[in-house]
Amino acid sequence: MEGLFPYSSSTNNIANRSCFDSQESSKHHVIIMLIDALRADYVFNRNDSFYLKSIEKFEQNGKALSFKMRSHTPTVTLPRLKALLTGTIPSFWDIIYNYNSSKLELDNILIQYKRKYPLNKIIFYGDDTWIKLFPNDIFYRSNGLQSFFVTDFKEIDLNVTNNLYSELNKMNEWNLLIVHYLGLDHIGHAHGAFNYLIKNKLNEYDEIINLIYSKMNDNDILIITGDHGMADKGGHGGSSLVEINIPSVFVSHKFNKYKKEKKEYFQIDLTATLSGLLEISIPWNNLGILIDDVLENYYSNKKINLLKCLIDDNRRQLYNLLSDKYLSLYYSNDLQLIRDKAIQISNQQDLIKILLSIFIFCSSTIMLWYNIEKNSLFSIIVLIIYYLISGKMLISIGIGVFCFSIIVIIMNKKQKIDYKKKLDNKISNIFLMYYPLLHLISLFSSSFIEEEHQIWYFFLSTYLLLKTIEDKSFKILFMLILSRLIRSWNQTGNKWLHLTDIGDYLNAAENRSYLLIIHIISSIIFIYLLNKPRQYKISYFLPIIVIIYRWNLIG
């Protein structure tokens, strides 16, 4: 894992330089409306009926500036929120933490805002991931909503909207308002990106945007954006442009400029830009650059010195993240060049470590299967070389692998296990032995990663087929039939998700009776298995599996 996941150079330092010296409470309101899974074409593709018409109207009146943003993988909510708030590029480890979101420790927009304006009030309503990221009462008022009830298309957004309406009637009580809508993402997961429910939901958001704009004062600003996009089938794994491209729209009465040309930025560029609009320091680890069009329009009456200060601050902050070998970039006025180099550094993977890890994995597997008594010296030499190469970064891993290998060698010498004899040279056992290597090779293809379940289908079918050569039992034939049935029961992945499967057929209204019959038969089978002897331990897990399946089916 050490080489596969890029090393993060982020620190817990807090930025303390700002182009806004005044410590007085900011007089304007900033409203951030984050719509989960808002695709870029829901704003920019106006030849279709699936787009936000309110933004088109604001643009034509010169009151909105719209930009296409590109987010980085992983395209799930927690890493995208961290990117938006800190300006960093979270790693794939955050997918794991997405199910147990922890406090955000890095310097970020909300921490900077409370540092500079401790008396200002921040309000939040929506996805409870925000509450988990900021548990220490950073929000004056808040209501976090569970995001995993994907069949809730209406109530979860209605809750946010009702609270929003209430806050718009008492704007003197707060300064920064954040709302995170989940309904669009939920509809996408259930019905795809172009279902009529999507159109209704976009119309609903249009009404909300128009209401917010009607309540805004001259100095207030509304930012409408998404955390990630959405594939046509509703997923957002990050394998296509529609999954990583999102819109960012800035709306204010102060704007008086209509730009038809749509510049493209990275999602992390929102961090520096929001810092400028909130009049706070840019977070320490930020990799993004300022969107100068927004700041030029918003600070039109004092823009010359202020913009120069903001750009210099952004350049200096980005350079702090670069190593000494990029010293020449310090004098570059091209913020985009500096940003791209900083992003490149943050995303670098260590190929040598990856190859060493693969080699150690394969060699350890071979040592477990074969008699290594003759190869003991070779194994020790290889691991010593690896340990010396690894250095400080891999010292603990090097010691662990080295000690583990020594233990395996000692146990092998002591027990004198003949692994070749144990295998009995059965074809199916040989296939089992080499399958991990085949699976590892498949991971070098992004398509095989997206369709990994197909690899397992192939593995199961091949293994059972090889078993039929050794054993003519009808049980194996029956398992092959069940394997094929499972494959057709529910189409998953990306390429064949659109195909009709058995699950779709049974869920159709006219086929509910068949579904009921299958449930009754399956219940009888599970009751029978529960009464089998204790050696059938797996049967104790089957009722739990059925309950989970039925819960998802009904939900």
PATI-123900 format. One line per 3 residues: number of its first residue (from 1); their letters; for each residue y, z, x of C-alpha. Coordinates in Angstrom, 3 decimals, always signed. Layout:
N
NUM) a) Y,Z,X | ...
END
This chain:
555
1) meg) +0.000,+0.000,+0.000 | +2.297,+0.706,+2.965 | +2.832,-2.964,+3.785
4) lfp) +2.450,-4.418,+0.304 | +5.312,-2.530,-1.308 | +8.647,-3.073,+0.481
7) yss) +10.023,-0.099,+2.339 | +13.051,+1.328,+0.581 | +16.065,+2.192,+2.705
10) stn) +17.812,+3.946,-0.188 | +19.229,+7.367,+0.606 | +20.501,+10.256,-1.471
13) nia) +24.033,+9.901,-0.098 | +26.877,+9.940,-2.618 | +29.736,+7.456,-2.251
16) nrs) +33.157,+9.090,-2.163 | +35.592,+6.232,-1.572 | +37.419,+4.681,-4.486
19) cfd) +40.288,+2.271,-5.009 | +41.380,+4.430,-7.946 | +42.990,+7.541,-6.519
22) sqe) +44.039,+9.181,-9.759 | +41.813,+12.024,-10.930 | +43.273,+11.942,-14.409
25) ssk) +40.941,+11.277,-17.289 | +40.580,+7.564,-17.947 | +42.405,+6.592,-21.148
28) hhv) +40.287,+3.598,-22.132 | +36.859,+3.487,-23.761 | +33.902,+1.663,-22.253
31) iim) +31.015,+0.757,-24.561 | +27.726,-0.493,-23.105 | +25.437,-2.155,-25.652
34) lid) +22.058,-2.763,-24.027 | +19.649,-4.853,-26.104 | +16.075,-4.599,-24.877
37) alr) +14.505,-8.012,-24.063 | +17.717,-9.973,-24.720 | +16.966,-13.466,-23.401
40) ady) +19.778,-15.503,-21.860 | +19.321,-18.298,-24.391 | +19.988,-15.855,-27.240
43) vfn) +23.596,-16.133,-26.050 | +23.891,-19.516,-24.319 | +21.579,-21.858,-26.267
46) rnd) +23.847,-22.674,-29.193 | +21.983,-25.776,-30.292 | +19.486,-23.438,-31.911
49) sfy) +19.925,-20.865,-34.662 | +18.511,-18.092,-32.472 | +21.694,-16.860,-30.790
52) lks) +24.479,-14.280,-31.160 | +27.224,-16.071,-33.055 | +29.738,-13.247,-32.601
55) iek) +29.885,-13.891,-28.850 | +30.569,-17.585,-29.402 | +33.522,-16.641,-31.622
58) feq) +34.944,-14.187,-29.071 | +34.635,-16.762,-26.285 | +36.487,-19.396,-28.289
61) ngk) +39.286,-16.876,-28.883 | +39.417,-16.078,-25.171 | +38.289,-12.482,-25.722
64) als) +34.896,-12.654,-24.017 | +33.529,-13.626,-20.605 | +29.811,-14.443,-20.470
67) fkm) +27.535,-14.714,-17.448 | +23.876,-15.466,-16.918 | +22.182,-12.758,-14.855
70) rsh) +18.898,-12.885,-12.988 | +16.883,-9.691,-12.891 | +14.244,-8.883,-10.293
73) tpt) +10.620,-8.055,-10.954 | +9.161,-5.770,-12.185 | +10.694,-6.685,-15.547
76) vtl) +10.007,-3.496,-17.468 | +12.600,-1.058,-18.754 | +12.622,+1.774,-16.205
79) prl) +13.062,-0.362,-13.049 | +15.701,-2.466,-14.826 | +17.681,+0.624,-15.847
82) kal) +17.535,+1.923,-12.285 | +18.754,-1.452,-11.034 | +21.641,-1.430,-13.506
85) ltg) +22.707,+2.133,-12.700 | +22.219,+2.175,-8.917 | +22.516,-1.475,-7.884
88) tip) +19.174,-1.271,-6.076 | +15.960,-3.260,-6.545 | +13.218,-0.845,-7.681
91) sfw) +9.648,-1.521,-6.603 | +6.422,-2.012,-8.538 | +5.763,+1.716,-8.211
94) dii) +8.299,+2.118,-11.032 | +5.864,+0.418,-13.428 | +3.634,+3.464,-13.006
97) yny) +6.580,+5.824,-13.485 | +7.646,+3.856,-16.582 | +5.096,+5.922,-18.497
100) nss) +6.343,+9.207,-17.061 | +9.996,+8.603,-16.268 | +11.421,+11.116,-13.812
103) kle) +14.961,+12.150,-12.973 | +17.109,+9.553,-11.203 | +18.053,+11.068,-7.845
106) ldn) +19.905,+8.128,-6.252 | +23.670,+7.751,-6.440 | +24.487,+5.938,-9.667
109) ili) +27.241,+5.010,-12.093 | +26.903,+8.021,-14.390 | +26.882,+10.527,-11.520
112) qyk) +29.989,+8.890,-10.056 | +31.692,+8.922,-13.452 | +31.059,+12.651,-13.996
115) rky) +32.119,+13.428,-10.412 | +35.482,+11.781,-10.884 | +36.058,+12.636,-14.532
118) pln) +34.218,+15.915,-15.212 | +36.067,+16.373,-18.514 | +35.226,+12.917,-19.844
121) kii) +32.444,+12.687,-22.415 | +29.431,+10.353,-22.183 | +27.521,+9.605,-25.390
124) fyg) +24.083,+7.989,-25.564 | +21.759,+6.773,-28.334 | +18.557,+4.761,-27.960
127) ddt) +15.568,+4.491,-25.612 | +14.613,+7.976,-24.416 | +14.033,+6.663,-20.881
130) wik) +17.736,+7.405,-20.327 | +17.219,+11.045,-21.335 | +14.369,+11.382,-18.836
133) lfp) +16.495,+9.849,-16.082 | +19.393,+12.243,-16.783 | +17.964,+15.526,-18.092
136) ndi) +20.774,+17.783,-16.867 | +23.182,+17.545,-19.794 | +25.082,+14.568,-18.420
139) fyr) +25.386,+13.346,-22.010 | +27.793,+15.196,-24.287 | +25.832,+13.960,-27.303
142) sng) +22.578,+12.004,-27.284 | +19.491,+11.076,-29.253 | +16.555,+9.583,-27.364
145) lqs) +14.002,+7.483,-29.237 | +10.401,+6.822,-28.191 | +10.072,+3.191,-27.083
148) ffv) +6.301,+2.766,-27.379 | +6.087,+2.516,-31.176 | +6.207,-1.264,-30.982
151) tdf) +5.556,-1.818,-34.685 | +8.873,-0.175,-35.611 | +11.312,-3.065,-36.007
154) kei) +13.920,-1.468,-38.245 | +14.135,+2.325,-38.304 | +14.465,+2.736,-34.537
157) dln) +17.559,+0.484,-34.482 | +18.928,+1.914,-37.730 | +18.925,+5.363,-36.147
160) vtn) +21.025,+4.080,-33.232 | +23.415,+2.180,-35.517 | +24.035,+5.162,-37.810
163) nly) +24.957,+7.300,-34.806 | +27.108,+4.481,-33.432 | +29.058,+4.188,-36.696
166) sel) +29.688,+7.918,-36.600 | +30.995,+7.787,-33.016 | +33.307,+4.839,-33.749
169) nkm) +35.083,+7.018,-36.309 | +35.829,+9.721,-33.720 | +36.644,+7.744,-30.583
172) new) +39.054,+10.433,-29.423 | +36.044,+12.626,-28.607 | +34.425,+10.420,-25.961
175) nll) +35.166,+7.949,-23.158 | +31.878,+6.215,-22.362 | +29.368,+5.222,-25.052
178) ivh) +25.922,+3.749,-24.293 | +23.552,+2.392,-26.945 | +20.121,+0.957,-26.142
181) ylg) +18.532,-1.082,-28.951 | +14.739,-1.565,-28.949 | +14.067,-3.577,-32.114
184) ldh) +14.295,-7.034,-30.522 | +11.735,-6.143,-27.859 | +9.366,-4.720,-30.472
187) igh) +9.533,-7.861,-32.620 | +8.934,-10.033,-29.564 | +5.798,-8.125,-28.584
190) ahg) +4.403,-8.381,-32.107 | +5.490,-11.863,-33.227 | +6.928,-13.819,-30.289
193) afn) +10.446,-14.905,-29.374 | +11.141,-17.325,-32.244 | +9.871,-15.550,-35.332
196) yli) +12.230,-15.366,-38.312 | +12.441,-11.599,-37.701 | +14.148,-12.362,-34.388
199) knk) +16.821,-14.368,-36.188 | +17.391,-11.521,-38.657 | +17.635,-9.023,-35.809
202) lne) +20.216,-11.145,-33.951 | +22.280,-11.356,-37.150 | +22.073,-7.572,-37.389
205) yde) +23.374,-7.237,-33.832 | +26.195,-9.678,-34.661 | +27.408,-7.324,-37.383
208) iin) +27.283,-4.373,-34.999 | +29.207,-6.236,-32.281 | +31.897,-7.305,-34.754
211) liy) +32.283,-3.731,-35.978 | +32.618,-2.360,-32.438 | +35.254,-4.969,-31.612
214) skm) +37.257,-4.102,-34.736 | +37.416,-0.454,-33.615 | +38.389,-1.140,-30.002
217) ndn) +41.883,-0.485,-28.647 | +43.726,-2.852,-26.303 | +42.402,-1.246,-23.105
220) dil) +38.828,-0.781,-24.315 | +35.978,-2.987,-23.135 | +32.522,-3.766,-24.538
223) iit) +29.647,-4.861,-22.289 | +26.646,-6.508,-23.968 | +23.571,-7.086,-21.815
226) gdh) +19.783,-6.801,-21.652 | +17.364,-5.068,-19.337 | +15.009,-8.057,-19.066
229) gma) +14.181,-11.266,-20.909 | +11.227,-12.299,-23.030 | +8.543,-14.985,-22.852
232) dkg) +8.011,-17.244,-25.849 | +4.948,-15.189,-26.737 | +6.908,-11.943,-26.494
235) ghg) +5.806,-10.507,-23.156 | +8.018,-9.890,-20.130 | +5.847,-9.780,-17.024
238) gss) +8.412,-11.695,-14.987 | +6.421,-14.893,-14.389 | +8.930,-17.269,-16.029
241) lve) +12.698,-17.779,-16.046 | +13.100,-16.692,-19.673 | +11.602,-13.330,-18.701
244) ini) +14.022,-12.653,-15.834 | +17.235,-14.332,-17.070 | +19.504,-12.179,-19.217
247) psv) +23.097,-12.497,-20.454 | +25.974,-10.172,-19.671 | +29.016,-10.433,-21.909
250) fvs) +32.332,-8.626,-21.401 | +34.547,-8.330,-24.489 | +38.107,-6.967,-24.527
253) hkf) +41.414,-7.477,-26.335 | +43.008,-7.746,-22.879 | +41.203,-10.988,-22.101
256) nky) +43.035,-14.222,-22.842 | +40.963,-16.730,-20.947 | +38.151,-18.981,-22.140
259) kke) +35.841,-20.267,-19.411 | +33.250,-22.788,-20.450 | +31.628,-22.817,-17.024
262) kke) +28.960,-20.109,-16.843 | +28.550,-18.617,-13.382 | +25.239,-16.991,-12.523
265) yfq) +24.866,-13.586,-10.898 | +22.165,-11.021,-10.246 | +21.652,-8.114,-12.627
268) idl) +22.479,-5.696,-9.816 | +25.978,-7.242,-9.663 | +26.703,-5.391,-12.900
271) tat) +26.681,-2.104,-10.988 | +29.670,-2.879,-8.776 | +31.511,-4.550,-11.672
274) lsg) +30.974,-1.603,-14.020 | +32.176,+0.714,-11.255 | +35.404,-1.278,-11.120
277) lle) +35.841,-1.145,-14.901 | +35.090,+2.591,-15.000 | +37.479,+3.150,-12.049
280) isi) +34.881,+4.956,-9.925 | +33.253,+4.544,-6.506 | +30.526,+1.935,-6.125
283) pwn) +27.167,+3.794,-5.774 | +26.079,+4.241,-2.165 | +22.885,+2.132,-2.274
286) nlg) +24.318,-0.712,-4.355 | +23.269,-4.236,-3.317 | +25.355,-6.077,-5.905
289) ili) +28.746,-7.756,-5.674 | +31.815,-7.676,-7.886 | +32.188,-10.229,-10.675
292) ddv) +35.781,-11.066,-9.821 | +36.472,-13.071,-13.012 | +36.028,-9.947,-15.117
295) len) +38.200,-7.719,-12.939 | +40.931,-10.348,-12.551 | +41.239,-10.650,-16.321
298) yys) +41.027,-6.951,-17.044 | +43.469,-5.763,-14.338 | +45.821,-8.739,-14.635
301) nkk) +49.017,-6.713,-14.276 | +48.034,-4.987,-11.030 | +45.297,-7.198,-9.732
304) inl) +46.463,-8.313,-6.261 | +46.233,-5.064,-4.283 | +43.545,-3.559,-6.491
307) lkc) +41.204,-6.526,-6.253 | +41.662,-6.708,-2.497 | +40.771,-3.023,-2.246
310) lid) +37.722,-3.427,-4.504 | +36.409,-6.415,-2.550 | +36.939,-4.665,+0.808
313) dnr) +35.192,-1.578,-0.537 | +32.279,-3.673,-1.808 | +31.987,-5.509,+1.528
316) rql) +32.050,-2.276,+3.524 | +29.508,-0.629,+1.228 | +27.103,-3.595,+1.478
319) ynl) +27.420,-3.748,+5.242 | +26.354,-0.102,+5.497 | +22.954,-1.212,+4.172
322) lsd) +22.520,-3.904,+6.851 | +21.023,-3.323,+10.277 | +22.945,-3.834,+13.520
325) kyl) +21.473,-7.306,+14.080 | +23.629,-8.567,+11.203 | +26.848,-7.284,+12.778
328) sly) +28.518,-10.698,+12.448 | +28.330,-10.463,+8.657 | +30.769,-7.550,+8.689
331) ysn) +33.634,-9.959,+9.192 | +32.442,-12.377,+6.541 | +34.535,-12.739,+3.404
334) dlq) +31.557,-14.188,+1.566 | +30.317,-11.238,-0.480 | +27.469,-13.307,-1.841
337) lir) +26.168,-14.016,+1.674 | +26.210,-10.314,+2.546 | +24.538,-9.402,-0.750
340) dka) +21.753,-11.962,-0.312 | +21.005,-10.703,+3.193 | +20.919,-7.097,+1.962
343) iqi) +18.539,-8.084,-0.857 | +16.331,-9.951,+1.622 | +16.042,-6.861,+3.800
346) snq) +15.232,-4.624,+0.835 | +12.425,-6.963,-0.273 | +10.738,-7.565,+3.070
349) qdl) +7.003,-6.895,+3.153 | +5.092,-6.093,+6.327 | +2.497,-8.865,+6.632
352) iki) +0.815,-7.244,+9.636 | +0.248,-4.020,+7.718 | -1.094,-5.959,+4.732
355) lls) -3.573,-7.878,+6.913 | -4.632,-4.690,+8.695 | -5.212,-2.984,+5.351
358) ifi) -7.355,-5.889,+4.123 | -9.345,-5.861,+7.363 | -9.956,-2.106,+7.175
361) fcs) -10.950,-2.335,+3.513 | -13.470,-5.093,+4.211 | -14.887,-3.439,+7.331
364) sti) -15.254,-0.098,+5.532 | -17.144,-1.830,+2.711 | -19.488,-3.494,+5.197
367) mlw) -20.112,-0.150,+6.929 | -21.104,+1.410,+3.624 | -23.640,-1.341,+2.824
370) yni) -25.231,-2.019,+6.171 | -26.771,+0.021,+8.917 | -23.894,+0.476,+11.350
373) ekn) -25.820,+2.289,+14.052 | -25.758,-0.791,+16.288 | -22.105,-1.462,+15.580
376) slf) -20.794,+2.078,+16.022 | -18.992,+1.380,+19.282 | -17.339,-1.759,+17.893
379) sii) -16.152,+0.100,+14.777 | -14.651,+2.920,+16.820 | -12.826,+0.476,+19.140
382) vli) -11.354,-1.458,+16.200 | -10.097,+1.709,+14.523 | -8.586,+3.065,+17.757
385) iyy) -6.670,-0.219,+18.209 | -5.482,+0.012,+14.606 | -4.397,+3.619,+15.131
388) lis) -2.381,+2.704,+18.235 | -0.679,-0.245,+16.481 | +0.193,+1.725,+13.374
391) gkm) +2.729,+4.006,+15.059 | +4.778,+6.596,+13.187 | +4.852,+4.820,+9.830
394) lis) +1.061,+4.748,+9.499 | +0.057,+7.806,+11.517 | -1.341,+9.740,+8.540
397) igi) -3.184,+6.683,+7.189 | -4.513,+5.883,+10.675 | -5.908,+9.388,+11.148
400) gvf) -7.402,+9.375,+7.661 | -9.208,+6.047,+8.094 | -10.334,+6.993,+11.607
403) cfs) -11.813,+10.325,+10.492 | -13.443,+8.770,+7.437 | -15.116,+6.113,+9.585
406) iiv) -16.420,+8.711,+12.052 | -17.917,+10.680,+9.145 | -19.628,+7.545,+7.827
409) iim) -21.057,+6.811,+11.276 | -22.368,+10.376,+11.710 | -23.921,+10.436,+8.231
412) nkk) -25.553,+7.077,+8.862 | -27.077,+8.268,+12.130 | -28.303,+11.471,+10.548
415) qki) -29.842,+10.097,+7.375 | -31.176,+6.830,+8.855 | -30.594,+5.007,+5.572
418) dyk) -31.775,+1.418,+5.577 | -29.309,-0.238,+3.207 | -30.925,-3.650,+3.501
421) kkl) -34.198,-2.259,+2.247 | -32.456,-0.476,-0.591 | -30.940,-3.742,-1.777
424) dnk) -34.416,-5.306,-2.059 | -32.688,-8.625,-1.383 | -32.017,-9.078,-5.099
427) isn) -29.518,-11.824,-5.803 | -27.654,-9.722,-8.358 | -27.232,-6.863,-5.870
430) ifl) -25.969,-9.241,-3.191 | -23.460,-10.595,-5.704 | -22.324,-7.040,-6.468
433) myy) -21.868,-6.441,-2.771 | -19.639,-9.457,-2.148 | -17.732,-9.470,-5.429
436) pll) -14.950,-7.081,-4.231 | -14.131,-9.598,-1.489 | -14.006,-12.459,-4.017
439) hli) -11.781,-10.394,-6.267 | -9.506,-9.566,-3.332 | -9.126,-13.274,-2.497
442) slf) -8.179,-14.029,-6.113 | -5.208,-11.651,-5.835 | -3.462,-14.116,-3.514
445) sss) -2.778,-16.272,-6.592 | -0.135,-15.178,-9.103 | -1.975,-17.077,-11.846
448) fie) -5.174,-15.153,-11.169 | -3.196,-11.906,-11.273 | -1.758,-12.805,-14.695
451) eeh) -5.214,-13.779,-15.950 | -7.187,-11.112,-14.085 | -9.284,-10.376,-17.159
454) qiw) -10.731,-13.893,-16.838 | -12.019,-12.935,-13.385 | -13.810,-9.942,-14.896
457) yff) -15.260,-12.075,-17.683 | -16.602,-14.449,-15.034 | -17.967,-11.544,-12.993
460) lst) -19.798,-10.001,-15.935 | -21.286,-13.291,-17.118 | -22.391,-14.277,-13.605
463) yll) -23.939,-10.896,-12.913 | -25.886,-10.918,-16.192 | -27.008,-14.497,-15.572
466) lkt) -28.333,-13.538,-12.135 | -30.136,-10.580,-13.691 | -31.986,-12.951,-16.028
469) ied) -33.529,-14.616,-12.970 | -34.976,-11.266,-11.881 | -35.698,-9.807,-15.297
472) ksf) -36.586,-11.838,-18.388 | -35.665,-8.990,-20.731 | -34.059,-9.900,-24.044
475) kil) -31.645,-6.992,-23.510 | -29.827,-9.003,-20.847 | -29.634,-12.028,-23.131
478) fml) -28.206,-9.787,-25.839 | -25.590,-8.458,-23.394 | -24.617,-12.034,-22.507
481) ils) -24.049,-12.769,-26.189 | -21.954,-9.609,-26.551 | -19.952,-10.582,-23.470
484) rli) -19.088,-13.928,-25.030 | -18.177,-12.207,-28.302 | -15.838,-9.782,-26.528
487) rsw) -14.105,-12.666,-24.780 | -13.341,-14.353,-28.097 | -12.411,-11.173,-29.929
490) nqt) -8.891,-10.868,-28.590 | -7.073,-13.519,-26.508 | -4.943,-11.827,-23.855
493) gnk) -3.059,-12.866,-20.754 | -0.447,-15.605,-20.767 | -1.977,-19.081,-20.927
496) wlh) -4.329,-18.658,-23.897 | -2.465,-16.002,-25.853 | -1.466,-18.559,-28.486
499) ltd) -5.070,-19.427,-29.392 | -6.505,-18.003,-32.597 | -9.164,-15.362,-31.954
502) igd) -11.555,-13.247,-34.011 | -9.012,-10.433,-34.214 | -6.439,-12.778,-35.767
505) yln) -9.022,-14.010,-38.276 | -10.051,-10.497,-39.344 | -6.436,-9.339,-39.635
508) aae) -5.582,-12.121,-42.064 | -4.976,-10.760,-45.563 | -7.758,-12.844,-47.114
511) nrs) -10.327,-11.521,-44.612 | -9.696,-7.790,-44.915 | -13.035,-7.317,-46.666
514) yll) -14.870,-8.648,-43.595 | -12.893,-6.256,-41.417 | -13.934,-3.349,-43.643
517) iih) -17.604,-4.373,-43.426 | -17.419,-4.526,-39.616 | -15.850,-1.055,-39.528
520) iis) -18.633,+0.358,-41.697 | -21.372,-1.247,-39.583 | -19.754,-0.110,-36.322
523) sii) -19.427,+3.448,-37.655 | -23.145,+3.506,-38.502 | -23.997,+2.267,-34.994
526) fiy) -21.842,+4.934,-33.361 | -23.337,+7.690,-35.506 | -26.766,+6.476,-34.405
529) lln) -25.735,+6.518,-30.739 | -24.370,+10.035,-31.061 | -27.817,+11.226,-32.104
532) kpr) -29.510,+9.667,-29.071 | -30.655,+11.918,-26.185 | -28.059,+13.278,-23.789
535) qyk) -28.820,+10.677,-21.125 | -26.739,+8.249,-23.220 | -23.598,+10.061,-22.174
538) isy) -21.407,+7.022,-22.623 | -21.978,+7.207,-26.370 | -19.769,+10.291,-26.517
541) flp) -16.796,+8.137,-25.538 | -17.450,+5.418,-28.096 | -15.913,+7.213,-31.128
544) iiv) -12.738,+7.769,-29.112 | -12.609,+4.062,-28.255 | -13.064,+3.163,-31.917
547) iiy) -10.275,+5.520,-33.000 | -7.891,+4.005,-30.433 | -8.851,+0.475,-31.480
550) rwn) -8.386,+1.202,-35.173 | -5.087,+2.957,-34.519 | -3.738,-0.152,-32.788
553) lig) -5.237,-2.403,-35.469 | -3.633,-0.504,-38.337 | -0.362,+0.031,-36.415
END
